[in-house]
Amino acid sequence: MSELNILLDSLLAEAGISHAGLAARINRATVTARRPTRYDHTAVARWIRDNATPRGDVPEIICEIIGPRVGRVLQLADIGMARAAGDDVGMELPKAVDQAVALWRGDLGNKVLPVGAAMIDGPAAIAPVFEWENPPHEIDVSRQGPRPVSMADVQVLKDARIRYEQMYRRVGGVPVRPRLVAFLNTSVTPLLKGSHDDRLGRELFRAAGGLAALAGICAYDSDRQALSQRYLFHALRMAKASSNLAFGGYVIALLANQAMAQAKYRRVIQYCETALRGARGHLSPALAMDLHILHAKAYARIGDRASCHAHMRLSEATAAQIRRGEEPPETGYVQPGLLECQHAEALRRLGDLTSAQAYAEEALCLADTCHLRGQAHRLATLALILAERGELEQAASTAECMLDCTEGMESERLAERIESVTTALSAYDTRPVKEFVARARQQAGIPL
């Protein structure tokens, strides 16, 4: 299935031109040039729906029609009809903004990247991270637009990110995503298109990027992986424009976490190495710790015990430097016990179940200080370890507590964790296990 031409769709909306209106304008232009066409609204709809390109010089005519209505000169790439396929590495900032706006506008109408759409893979999945680390960097991000942007506007975006993140932690990404996407369209787009100087612009891209990254997290939690990846790539481009290296490292950590879930372990290592290298001296201790943890887990998955242990030691050394009051807001997920829980996961994959259990139990001792999502993940980790050790009654009891934490949440990520525990325990025919499995199946089937 072809991806929707979100660029053309977005530009038509910005220009206030309907499908039929564009077709009529093209027909008038071609009559004047003695090459008449008979396009109608269905042809334009097909260009958008199927990402098709009309023949001849019609794409150039489309640029000439829409350009004056949006106040800028358009190239074929701007309308999604470039003659030759190419990547977006090195894309100029205004075009990058247009693409980000087109993405969340299409997402608002549920017209972009359907469930099951393919993620970007291979070298193209590395290119945005390479671009973030390497020149050219923006010398000036100022912009002239229809409305002035103030620091108060930027603060509204920062406050919104905190509010939506709190909602996400309470109820999951499924119900939060449409609300956040609506906010991106109504409140973020006008600011990105507005007037600002260089200093304010960098603050704006930092704040807008934080919301785009959170939209990626919510899409990931809703099992919309291709959509999540696109949001994160746009957030990383905004991080580059903001010149905030620490924020860029944070977005790459999110990409690494998604790659881990997709079993792209070599890519996880590459992402983490890039973030640690590219933002050296700017990463907060909590973020550096998380990157080393991701490193360790990836090495555990490929069976490299020595490298896994090395990054576990580095993460522990970095964790000792964390000062919560000095951390950026995005690292709020790095709560007491996260390190121990992740180490337990890595050691479980290496088959060191005794040490894994010790770490998992230590993580649970600190669980009261973290949100319910974090508690559920820690309980799931311990339940899996106990199941593998054959301690079935304790595993089932721990898994029951996990279900208590997840009641009322809509999260595909948590649903996957529950399913992994259920699958691990389903092989055993004991009363506590059967009671847990029955409750898990019932809870999974309750519509919310």
FENTA-V776826 format. One record per residue. N is the residue number from 0. RES is the residue in three letters. OMEGA is omega in degrees with one decimal (NA if undefined). Layout:
{{N & RES & OMEGA} {N & RES & OMEGA}}
This chain:
{{0 & MET & 177.9} {1 & SER & 175.0} {2 & GLU & 177.0} {3 & LEU & 174.0} {4 & ASN & -175.1} {5 & ILE & -179.4} {6 & LEU & 178.8} {7 & LEU & 179.8} {8 & ASP & -178.9} {9 & SER & -179.0} {10 & LEU & 177.3} {11 & LEU & 177.9} {12 & ALA & 179.3} {13 & GLU & -178.2} {14 & ALA & -177.7} {15 & GLY & -179.4} {16 & ILE & 177.8} {17 & SER & 176.5} {18 & HIS & 179.5} {19 & ALA & 179.3} {20 & GLY & 178.4} {21 & LEU & -179.9} {22 & ALA & -179.5} {23 & ALA & 179.7} {24 & ARG & 177.5} {25 & ILE & -179.2} {26 & ASN & 178.2} {27 & ARG & -179.3} {28 & ALA & -177.7} {29 & THR & 175.2} {30 & VAL & 179.6} {31 & THR & -177.4} {32 & ALA & 177.1} {33 & ARG & 172.2} {34 & ARG & -169.0} {35 & PRO & 173.5} {36 & THR & -179.6} {37 & ARG & 178.5} {38 & TYR & 172.2} {39 & ASP & -175.3} {40 & HIS & -178.9} {41 & THR & 177.7} {42 & ALA & 178.9} {43 & VAL & 178.1} {44 & ALA & 179.6} {45 & ARG & 177.7} {46 & TRP & -179.7} {47 & ILE & -174.2} {48 & ARG & -175.3} {49 & ASP & -177.1} {50 & ASN & -177.7} {51 & ALA & 179.6} {52 & THR & 178.5} {53 & PRO & -175.2} {54 & ARG & 173.9} {55 & GLY & -176.7} {56 & ASP & 179.0} {57 & VAL & 177.3} {58 & PRO & 177.4} {59 & GLU & 178.4} {60 & ILE & 177.8} {61 & ILE & 177.6} {62 & CYS & -178.7} {63 & GLU & -179.9} {64 & ILE & -173.4} {65 & ILE & -173.9} {66 & GLY & -179.3} {67 & PRO & -178.5} {68 & ARG & 179.3} {69 & VAL & 173.0} {70 & GLY & 177.1} {71 & ARG & 177.6} {72 & VAL & -178.1} {73 & LEU & 172.4} {74 & GLN & -178.7} {75 & LEU & 179.4} {76 & ALA & -178.8} {77 & ASP & 179.8} {78 & ILE & 177.1} {79 & GLY & -177.7} {80 & MET & 178.0} {81 & ALA & -176.8} {82 & ARG & -178.1} {83 & ALA & 178.2} {84 & ALA & 178.5} {85 & GLY & 179.1} {86 & ASP & -176.2} {87 & ASP & 179.8} {88 & VAL & 179.8} {89 & GLY & -178.5} {90 & MET & 177.6} {91 & GLU & -172.6} {92 & LEU & 179.4} {93 & PRO & 178.4} {94 & LYS & 177.2} {95 & ALA & 176.9} {96 & VAL & 179.1} {97 & ASP & -179.5} {98 & GLN & 177.9} {99 & ALA & 179.3} {100 & VAL & 178.9} {101 & ALA & 180.0} {102 & LEU & -175.6} {103 & TRP & 171.2} {104 & ARG & 177.3} {105 & GLY & 178.9} {106 & ASP & 179.4} {107 & LEU & 178.9} {108 & GLY & -178.6} {109 & ASN & -176.8} {110 & LYS & -173.6} {111 & VAL & 173.9} {112 & LEU & -177.6} {113 & PRO & 177.0} {114 & VAL & -179.7} {115 & GLY & 177.6} {116 & ALA & -176.2} {117 & ALA & 173.8} {118 & MET & 172.5} {119 & ILE & -173.6} {120 & ASP & 176.1} {121 & GLY & -178.5} {122 & PRO & -179.1} {123 & ALA & 177.9} {124 & ALA & 178.1} {125 & ILE & -172.6} {126 & ALA & -179.5} {127 & PRO & 178.8} {128 & VAL & 175.6} {129 & PHE & -178.9} {130 & GLU & 179.9} {131 & TRP & -173.7} {132 & GLU & -168.4} {133 & ASN & 175.6} {134 & PRO & 3.1} {135 & PRO & 174.3} {136 & HIS & -179.5} {137 & GLU & 175.2} {138 & ILE & -176.9} {139 & ASP & -179.4} {140 & VAL & 179.1} {141 & SER & -176.5} {142 & ARG & 172.5} {143 & GLN & -178.7} {144 & GLY & -174.1} {145 & PRO & -179.2} {146 & ARG & 178.8} {147 & PRO & 177.2} {148 & VAL & 178.9} {149 & SER & 176.1} {150 & MET & 175.6} {151 & ALA & 176.2} {152 & ASP & -180.0} {153 & VAL & 179.8} {154 & GLN & 176.1} {155 & VAL & 179.5} {156 & LEU & 179.0} {157 & LYS & 179.1} {158 & ASP & 179.9} {159 & ALA & 179.7} {160 & ARG & 178.8} {161 & ILE & -178.8} {162 & ARG & -178.9} {163 & TYR & 177.4} {164 & GLU & 177.3} {165 & GLN & 176.4} {166 & MET & 179.9} {167 & TYR & -178.3} {168 & ARG & -178.5} {169 & ARG & -170.4} {170 & VAL & 178.2} {171 & GLY & -173.5} {172 & GLY & -175.4} {173 & VAL & 179.9} {174 & PRO & -176.2} {175 & VAL & -173.5} {176 & ARG & -178.9} {177 & PRO & 178.1} {178 & ARG & 180.0} {179 & LEU & 179.5} {180 & VAL & 176.5} {181 & ALA & 179.1} {182 & PHE & 176.9} {183 & LEU & -178.2} {184 & ASN & -173.4} {185 & THR & -171.0} {186 & SER & -176.9} {187 & VAL & -178.4} {188 & THR & -179.7} {189 & PRO & 179.5} {190 & LEU & 179.0} {191 & LEU & 179.1} {192 & LYS & -174.6} {193 & GLY & -178.5} {194 & SER & 178.3} {195 & HIS & 174.7} {196 & ASP & -175.2} {197 & ASP & -177.1} {198 & ARG & 179.9} {199 & LEU & 179.6} {200 & GLY & 179.6} {201 & ARG & 175.0} {202 & GLU & 179.0} {203 & LEU & 180.0} {204 & PHE & 176.0} {205 & ARG & -178.4} {206 & ALA & 179.2} {207 & ALA & 177.4} {208 & GLY & 177.4} {209 & GLY & 177.6} {210 & LEU & 177.4} {211 & ALA & 177.8} {212 & ALA & 178.8} {213 & LEU & 174.3} {214 & ALA & 175.6} {215 & GLY & 178.2} {216 & ILE & -179.4} {217 & CYS & 176.6} {218 & ALA & 176.5} {219 & TYR & -178.7} {220 & ASP & 177.3} {221 & SER & -177.5} {222 & ASP & 172.1} {223 & ARG & -167.3} {224 & GLN & 179.9} {225 & ALA & 178.4} {226 & LEU & 178.0} {227 & SER & -179.7} {228 & GLN & 180.0} {229 & ARG & 178.0} {230 & TYR & -178.4} {231 & LEU & 176.3} {232 & PHE & 178.1} {233 & HIS & 177.6} {234 & ALA & 179.4} {235 & LEU & 176.9} {236 & ARG & 176.7} {237 & MET & 176.3} {238 & ALA & 177.8} {239 & LYS & 179.9} {240 & ALA & -179.2} {241 & SER & -174.8} {242 & SER & 178.9} {243 & ASN & -175.5} {244 & LEU & 179.6} {245 & ALA & 178.4} {246 & PHE & 176.0} {247 & GLY & 177.4} {248 & GLY & 177.7} {249 & TYR & -179.4} {250 & VAL & 178.3} {251 & ILE & 175.1} {252 & ALA & 176.4} {253 & LEU & 177.0} {254 & LEU & 178.5} {255 & ALA & 178.9} {256 & ASN & 176.9} {257 & GLN & 178.0} {258 & ALA & 176.8} {259 & MET & 179.6} {260 & ALA & 179.1} {261 & GLN & 179.5} {262 & ALA & 176.0} {263 & LYS & -168.4} {264 & TYR & 177.1} {265 & ARG & 178.2} {266 & ARG & 176.1} {267 & VAL & -179.0} {268 & ILE & -179.6} {269 & GLN & 178.0} {270 & TYR & -176.5} {271 & CYS & 178.3} {272 & GLU & 179.4} {273 & THR & -179.5} {274 & ALA & -178.8} {275 & LEU & 179.8} {276 & ARG & -173.8} {277 & GLY & -178.4} {278 & ALA & -179.1} {279 & ARG & -179.5} {280 & GLY & -179.1} {281 & HIS & -178.8} {282 & LEU & 173.1} {283 & SER & 179.3} {284 & PRO & -178.7} {285 & ALA & -179.8} {286 & LEU & 177.6} {287 & ALA & 176.9} {288 & MET & -178.3} {289 & ASP & 178.5} {290 & LEU & 176.7} {291 & HIS & 177.1} {292 & ILE & 178.1} {293 & LEU & 174.1} {294 & HIS & -176.5} {295 & ALA & -179.1} {296 & LYS & 178.7} {297 & ALA & 178.5} {298 & TYR & 176.8} {299 & ALA & -178.1} {300 & ARG & 179.1} {301 & ILE & 174.0} {302 & GLY & 178.7} {303 & ASP & -173.8} {304 & ARG & -175.7} {305 & ALA & 179.8} {306 & SER & 176.8} {307 & CYS & -178.9} {308 & HIS & 179.7} {309 & ALA & -179.7} {310 & HIS & 171.8} {311 & MET & 178.8} {312 & ARG & 178.7} {313 & LEU & 179.6} {314 & SER & 178.6} {315 & GLU & 178.7} {316 & ALA & -179.7} {317 & THR & -179.2} {318 & ALA & -179.4} {319 & ALA & -177.8} {320 & GLN & -175.6} {321 & ILE & 172.5} {322 & ARG & -169.0} {323 & ARG & -178.5} {324 & GLY & -178.6} {325 & GLU & -177.3} {326 & GLU & 173.7} {327 & PRO & -174.9} {328 & PRO & -177.1} {329 & GLU & -177.0} {330 & THR & 176.9} {331 & GLY & 178.5} {332 & TYR & 179.0} {333 & VAL & -176.0} {334 & GLN & 179.1} {335 & PRO & 179.9} {336 & GLY & 179.2} {337 & LEU & -179.5} {338 & LEU & -178.5} {339 & GLU & 179.0} {340 & CYS & -179.1} {341 & GLN & 175.3} {342 & HIS & 177.0} {343 & ALA & 178.4} {344 & GLU & -179.1} {345 & ALA & -178.1} {346 & LEU & 175.5} {347 & ARG & 179.6} {348 & ARG & 177.4} {349 & LEU & 179.7} {350 & GLY & 179.0} {351 & ASP & -170.4} {352 & LEU & 179.8} {353 & THR & 178.1} {354 & SER & 178.8} {355 & ALA & 179.6} {356 & GLN & 179.4} {357 & ALA & 178.2} {358 & TYR & -178.1} {359 & ALA & 178.7} {360 & GLU & 176.4} {361 & GLU & 178.0} {362 & ALA & -179.5} {363 & LEU & 177.0} {364 & CYS & -179.0} {365 & LEU & -171.7} {366 & ALA & -178.7} {367 & ASP & -178.2} {368 & THR & -176.4} {369 & CYS & -178.3} {370 & HIS & -173.5} {371 & LEU & 177.2} {372 & ARG & 179.8} {373 & GLY & 178.4} {374 & GLN & -179.4} {375 & ALA & 179.4} {376 & HIS & 179.4} {377 & ARG & 178.1} {378 & LEU & 178.0} {379 & ALA & 179.7} {380 & THR & 179.9} {381 & LEU & 179.9} {382 & ALA & 179.0} {383 & LEU & 179.1} {384 & ILE & -179.8} {385 & LEU & 178.5} {386 & ALA & 179.9} {387 & GLU & 178.2} {388 & ARG & 178.4} {389 & GLY & 178.5} {390 & GLU & -165.2} {391 & LEU & -178.8} {392 & GLU & 178.7} {393 & GLN & 178.2} {394 & ALA & -179.8} {395 & ALA & 178.6} {396 & SER & 177.8} {397 & THR & 179.8} {398 & ALA & 175.8} {399 & GLU & 177.5} {400 & CYS & 176.6} {401 & MET & 178.8} {402 & LEU & 177.2} {403 & ASP & -177.3} {404 & CYS & -171.4} {405 & THR & 179.4} {406 & GLU & 178.4} {407 & GLY & 179.1} {408 & MET & 174.3} {409 & GLU & -174.5} {410 & SER & 177.2} {411 & GLU & 178.8} {412 & ARG & 178.0} {413 & LEU & 177.2} {414 & ALA & 177.6} {415 & GLU & 178.8} {416 & ARG & 178.5} {417 & ILE & 180.0} {418 & GLU & 179.6} {419 & SER & 177.6} {420 & VAL & 179.8} {421 & THR & 179.2} {422 & THR & -179.4} {423 & ALA & -177.2} {424 & LEU & -175.6} {425 & SER & -178.7} {426 & ALA & -174.7} {427 & TYR & -173.5} {428 & ASP & 175.7} {429 & THR & -176.0} {430 & ARG & 179.2} {431 & PRO & -179.8} {432 & VAL & -178.9} {433 & LYS & 178.5} {434 & GLU & 177.6} {435 & PHE & -177.3} {436 & VAL & 179.8} {437 & ALA & 180.0} {438 & ARG & 179.6} {439 & ALA & 179.9} {440 & ARG & 179.9} {441 & GLN & -177.9} {442 & GLN & 179.4} {443 & ALA & -176.5} {444 & GLY & -178.5} {445 & ILE & 177.6} {446 & PRO & -179.5} {447 & LEU & NA}}
